[in-house]
Amino acid sequence: MFDAISWFFTNLALAFYNLGYAILNPSSWLAWTTSWETLEDKQSLMRLIYYGASAELFFVILAVFLVITIAGYFYRDFLWGVVRVFEGTLNWIGRIAAWAGLIMVIQQIMIVFLQRIFRVSEISIGPFGTTFTRDLSWYSEELKLYNAMVVCLCVAWTFIQGGHVRVDLVYSAVSHRTKRAIDMAGSLLFMVPSLVLIWLFSWFFFWRSMITPATSASEDLDRLLMKGRAVRWNIETIGFSPNGFDAYFLFKVLILLFAATAFLQALTFFWRSWLEYREGDMSADRYLDRDILGDEDAQRAAEIH
């Protein structure tokens, strides 16, 4: 028991050093983005892969969370500012990603007209002097990517807008402070652990489709650095059909973005709930950036929901 406690606080203390080192020495894990010629460049990618789903990253995030929370205890305006910045960022990510739904509809209509009426088998696009030609089946399967963008990138936005379905057994009948206590417990005990697990599984799932030799969560840093000697890009381009969409690694990127944005929203929701718990009923939904639908009936239905 003592060893576990000692390990926890040792790693928490080292988190500040690790964060400072990563910020002051970006080339140690980002050199691969500018060059791919030397062993050091390749090993920087392996460091990114290792630390991207490591205990060190967990303790860095935990340390930042604790610092913000402690600062917010003494300076509420500071914590309200953090909440507003994060909610505003997540709102705009969702609002922009939602346009993928319109693009998906327009592209589907275009495919139907070209295929059924004009009997076109492929589409060529060349707005910048280079021609991009793909079969219609490629564009048909690409529609899944737009759908995935809406699903993965609009989750946090929908949460802020109160659009997710929730089953209230006792929540609606309890007091304001009890509701906020339930929200705080739910965000830390349910949202955060589930999103951490999604990130851990999807991180290496993504990199297995990007490089070879494959990496796994069971390998330590030294083992990954040794693999850096033989690492090379091997981006997955296999589609479901011979001429189908061949960039399925983008779906794995979206899984990571979903986990990251939803995780950030979980922490932001905890801070908002904590502030509203401390400040009472008058602070409910304070600074909350809710969308105005522009239709009275639709607005009333959303409020009831």
C-alpha positions as CSV (number, residue, x, y, z in Angstrom):
1,M,0.0,0.0,0.0
2,F,2.8,2.4,0.9
3,D,4.6,1.6,-2.3
4,A,1.5,2.4,-4.3
5,I,1.0,5.8,-2.5
6,S,4.7,6.6,-3.0
7,W,4.6,5.7,-6.7
8,F,1.5,7.9,-7.1
9,F,2.9,11.0,-5.5
10,T,6.4,10.5,-7.1
11,N,4.9,10.5,-10.5
12,L,2.6,13.4,-9.7
13,A,5.7,15.4,-8.7
14,L,7.6,14.4,-11.7
15,A,4.7,15.5,-13.9
16,F,5.7,19.1,-13.7
17,Y,9.3,18.3,-14.8
18,N,8.0,16.1,-17.6
19,L,5.7,18.8,-18.8
20,G,8.4,21.5,-18.7
21,Y,10.9,19.2,-20.5
22,A,8.4,18.4,-23.3
23,I,7.6,22.1,-23.8
24,L,11.3,23.2,-23.7
25,N,12.5,20.3,-25.9
26,P,9.9,19.8,-28.6
27,S,12.4,18.3,-31.0
28,S,12.7,15.2,-28.8
29,W,9.1,14.2,-29.8
30,L,8.3,16.4,-32.8
31,A,11.4,16.2,-35.0
32,W,9.8,13.6,-37.3
33,T,7.3,16.3,-38.5
34,T,10.1,18.3,-40.2
35,S,12.6,15.6,-41.2
36,W,12.7,11.8,-41.7
37,E,16.3,11.3,-42.5
38,T,18.1,10.5,-39.3
39,L,17.7,7.9,-36.5
40,E,16.9,10.7,-34.1
41,D,14.0,11.8,-36.2
42,K,12.5,8.4,-36.2
43,Q,13.0,7.9,-32.5
44,S,11.2,11.2,-31.8
45,L,8.1,9.6,-33.4
46,M,8.5,6.5,-31.2
47,R,8.7,8.8,-28.2
48,L,5.5,10.4,-29.2
49,I,3.8,7.0,-29.6
50,Y,5.0,5.9,-26.2
51,Y,4.2,9.0,-24.2
52,G,0.9,9.5,-26.1
53,A,-0.7,6.7,-24.0
54,S,1.6,6.5,-21.0
55,A,1.4,6.9,-17.2
56,E,3.6,10.0,-17.6
57,L,0.9,11.7,-19.8
58,F,-1.8,10.7,-17.3
59,F,0.0,12.4,-14.4
60,V,0.8,15.5,-16.5
61,I,-3.0,15.9,-17.3
62,L,-3.8,15.2,-13.6
63,A,-1.3,17.8,-12.4
64,V,-2.7,20.4,-14.8
65,F,-6.2,19.6,-13.7
66,L,-5.3,19.9,-10.0
67,V,-3.5,23.2,-10.6
68,I,-6.4,24.7,-12.4
69,T,-8.9,23.4,-9.8
70,I,-6.8,24.7,-6.9
71,A,-6.4,28.1,-8.6
72,G,-10.2,28.1,-9.2
73,Y,-10.9,27.5,-5.6
74,F,-9.3,30.8,-4.7
75,Y,-10.1,32.7,-7.9
76,R,-13.5,31.9,-9.2
77,D,-13.3,34.4,-12.1
78,F,-10.2,32.6,-13.3
79,L,-12.0,29.2,-13.4
80,W,-15.1,30.8,-15.0
81,G,-12.7,32.1,-17.7
82,V,-11.3,28.6,-18.2
83,V,-14.8,27.1,-18.5
84,R,-15.8,29.8,-21.0
85,V,-12.7,29.3,-23.2
86,F,-13.0,25.5,-23.3
87,E,-16.8,25.5,-23.8
88,G,-16.4,28.2,-26.5
89,T,-13.7,26.2,-28.3
90,L,-15.7,22.9,-28.2
91,N,-18.9,24.7,-29.3
92,W,-17.2,26.1,-32.4
93,I,-15.5,22.7,-33.2
94,G,-19.0,21.2,-33.2
95,R,-20.6,24.0,-35.1
96,I,-17.9,23.7,-37.9
97,A,-18.0,19.9,-38.0
98,A,-21.8,20.0,-38.3
99,W,-21.4,21.4,-41.8
100,A,-20.1,18.0,-42.8
101,G,-23.7,16.9,-42.6
102,L,-24.7,19.4,-45.4
103,I,-21.7,18.4,-47.5
104,M,-22.7,14.7,-47.1
105,V,-26.2,15.5,-48.4
106,I,-25.0,17.6,-51.3
107,Q,-22.4,15.0,-52.3
108,Q,-25.0,12.2,-52.1
109,I,-27.4,14.1,-54.4
110,M,-24.5,14.8,-56.8
111,I,-23.6,11.1,-56.9
112,V,-27.2,10.1,-57.7
113,F,-27.5,12.5,-60.5
114,L,-24.2,11.7,-62.1
115,Q,-24.6,8.0,-61.8
116,R,-28.3,7.5,-62.6
117,I,-29.0,10.3,-65.1
118,F,-25.6,11.1,-66.7
119,R,-24.1,7.6,-66.4
120,V,-20.8,9.0,-65.1
121,S,-18.4,6.5,-63.6
122,E,-15.8,8.8,-62.1
123,I,-15.3,12.4,-61.0
124,S,-12.2,14.5,-61.5
125,I,-11.5,17.6,-59.4
126,G,-8.6,20.0,-60.2
127,P,-9.0,23.4,-58.5
128,F,-5.3,24.0,-58.0
129,G,-3.8,22.6,-61.2
130,T,-3.6,19.0,-60.1
131,T,-6.3,16.6,-61.0
132,F,-7.8,14.3,-58.4
133,T,-9.8,11.5,-60.1
134,R,-11.7,8.9,-58.2
135,D,-14.5,6.4,-59.0
136,L,-18.0,7.2,-57.9
137,S,-17.8,4.3,-55.4
138,W,-14.9,6.2,-53.8
139,Y,-17.1,9.3,-53.2
140,S,-20.0,7.1,-52.1
141,E,-17.9,5.5,-49.4
142,E,-16.4,8.8,-48.4
143,L,-19.9,9.8,-47.1
144,K,-19.1,7.6,-44.1
145,L,-16.3,10.0,-43.2
146,Y,-18.6,13.0,-43.2
147,N,-21.0,11.0,-41.0
148,A,-18.2,10.1,-38.6
149,M,-17.1,13.7,-38.4
150,V,-20.6,14.7,-37.2
151,V,-20.7,11.9,-34.7
152,C,-17.2,12.3,-33.3
153,L,-16.7,16.1,-33.4
154,C,-20.2,17.2,-32.4
155,V,-20.4,15.2,-29.2
156,A,-19.0,17.8,-26.8
157,W,-21.0,20.6,-28.6
158,T,-24.2,18.6,-28.2
159,F,-23.4,18.0,-24.5
160,I,-23.0,21.7,-23.9
161,Q,-26.3,22.4,-25.7
162,G,-28.0,19.8,-23.5
163,G,-28.9,17.7,-26.6
164,H,-27.9,14.3,-25.3
165,V,-30.7,12.0,-24.0
166,R,-30.5,11.3,-20.3
167,V,-32.7,9.2,-18.1
168,D,-33.6,11.0,-14.9
169,L,-34.8,8.9,-12.1
170,V,-34.0,11.3,-9.2
171,Y,-32.2,14.1,-10.8
172,S,-35.1,16.3,-11.7
173,A,-36.6,16.1,-8.2
174,V,-33.5,17.0,-6.1
175,S,-32.2,20.4,-5.2
176,H,-29.7,22.5,-7.2
177,R,-26.7,21.6,-5.1
178,T,-27.6,17.9,-5.2
179,K,-27.8,18.1,-9.0
180,R,-24.4,19.7,-9.2
181,A,-22.9,17.0,-6.9
182,I,-24.4,14.3,-9.2
183,D,-22.9,16.1,-12.2
184,M,-19.5,16.3,-10.6
185,A,-19.5,12.7,-9.6
186,G,-20.7,11.6,-13.0
187,S,-18.1,13.5,-14.9
188,L,-15.2,12.2,-12.8
189,L,-16.4,8.6,-12.1
190,F,-18.0,7.8,-15.4
191,M,-17.1,10.1,-18.2
192,V,-13.3,10.5,-17.5
193,P,-12.5,6.8,-17.0
194,S,-14.4,5.6,-20.0
195,L,-12.8,8.2,-22.3
196,V,-9.3,7.4,-20.9
197,L,-9.9,3.7,-21.9
198,I,-11.1,4.8,-25.4
199,W,-8.0,6.9,-25.8
200,L,-5.7,4.1,-24.7
201,F,-7.1,1.5,-27.0
202,S,-7.5,3.9,-30.0
203,W,-4.0,5.4,-29.7
204,F,-2.2,2.2,-30.7
205,F,-5.0,1.1,-32.9
206,F,-4.3,4.3,-35.0
207,W,-0.5,3.9,-35.1
208,R,-0.7,0.3,-36.2
209,S,-2.3,1.5,-39.4
210,M,0.4,4.2,-39.9
211,I,3.8,2.6,-39.4
212,T,5.6,-0.7,-39.4
213,P,6.8,-2.5,-37.4
214,A,3.6,-2.4,-35.3
215,T,3.7,-1.0,-31.8
216,S,1.7,-2.1,-28.7
217,A,0.9,-0.8,-25.3
218,S,2.9,-3.5,-23.6
219,E,6.2,-2.2,-25.0
220,D,8.4,0.1,-23.0
221,L,10.3,3.1,-24.3
222,D,13.6,1.4,-24.8
223,R,11.9,-1.3,-27.0
224,L,10.2,1.3,-29.1
225,L,13.4,3.3,-29.5
226,M,15.0,0.1,-30.8
227,K,12.2,-0.3,-33.3
228,G,12.9,3.2,-34.4
229,R,15.9,1.9,-36.4
230,A,13.5,0.0,-38.7
231,V,10.4,2.1,-38.6
232,R,8.9,3.4,-41.8
233,W,5.5,4.7,-43.0
234,N,3.0,2.1,-43.9
235,I,-0.3,4.1,-44.1
236,E,-3.3,1.9,-44.4
237,T,-5.1,2.5,-47.8
238,I,-7.3,-0.6,-48.1
239,G,-10.9,0.0,-49.0
240,F,-14.0,-2.2,-48.7
241,S,-14.1,-2.3,-52.5
242,P,-11.4,-2.2,-55.3
243,N,-12.2,1.4,-56.2
244,G,-13.6,2.4,-52.8
245,F,-12.5,5.0,-50.2
246,D,-8.9,4.3,-49.3
247,A,-8.2,6.6,-46.4
248,Y,-9.7,4.7,-43.5
249,F,-7.0,5.8,-41.1
250,L,-8.9,9.1,-41.0
251,F,-11.7,7.3,-39.1
252,K,-9.1,6.3,-36.5
253,V,-8.0,10.0,-36.2
254,L,-11.6,10.9,-35.6
255,I,-11.8,8.4,-32.7
256,L,-8.8,10.1,-31.1
257,L,-10.4,13.5,-31.6
258,F,-13.7,12.3,-30.1
259,A,-11.9,11.0,-27.0
260,A,-9.9,14.2,-26.6
261,T,-12.8,16.7,-27.1
262,A,-15.2,14.6,-24.9
263,F,-12.5,14.3,-22.2
264,L,-11.9,18.1,-22.2
265,Q,-15.7,18.6,-22.0
266,A,-15.8,16.1,-19.0
267,L,-13.3,18.2,-17.1
268,T,-15.0,21.5,-18.1
269,F,-18.3,20.1,-17.0
270,F,-16.8,19.2,-13.6
271,W,-15.5,22.8,-13.2
272,R,-18.8,24.3,-14.2
273,S,-20.8,22.0,-11.9
274,W,-18.4,22.8,-9.0
275,L,-18.7,26.6,-9.6
276,E,-22.5,26.3,-9.8
277,Y,-22.5,24.2,-6.6
278,R,-20.5,26.8,-4.7
279,E,-22.4,29.9,-6.0
280,G,-26.0,28.5,-5.8
281,D,-29.1,28.6,-7.9
282,M,-28.4,32.0,-9.4
283,S,-25.3,30.7,-11.2
284,A,-27.1,27.9,-13.1
285,D,-26.1,28.0,-16.7
286,R,-24.0,31.1,-16.2
287,Y,-22.1,32.1,-19.3
288,L,-23.5,29.1,-21.1
289,D,-23.3,29.6,-24.9
290,R,-26.5,28.0,-26.1
291,D,-27.5,28.1,-29.7
292,I,-30.7,30.0,-30.7
293,L,-32.7,27.9,-33.1
294,G,-34.7,30.8,-34.5
295,D,-38.0,28.9,-34.3
296,E,-40.2,29.3,-31.3
297,D,-41.6,25.7,-31.4
298,A,-38.2,24.1,-32.0
299,Q,-36.7,26.2,-29.2
300,R,-39.5,25.2,-26.8
301,A,-39.0,21.5,-27.7
302,A,-35.3,21.8,-27.1
303,E,-35.8,23.4,-23.7
304,I,-38.3,20.6,-22.7
305,H,-35.8,18.0,-23.9
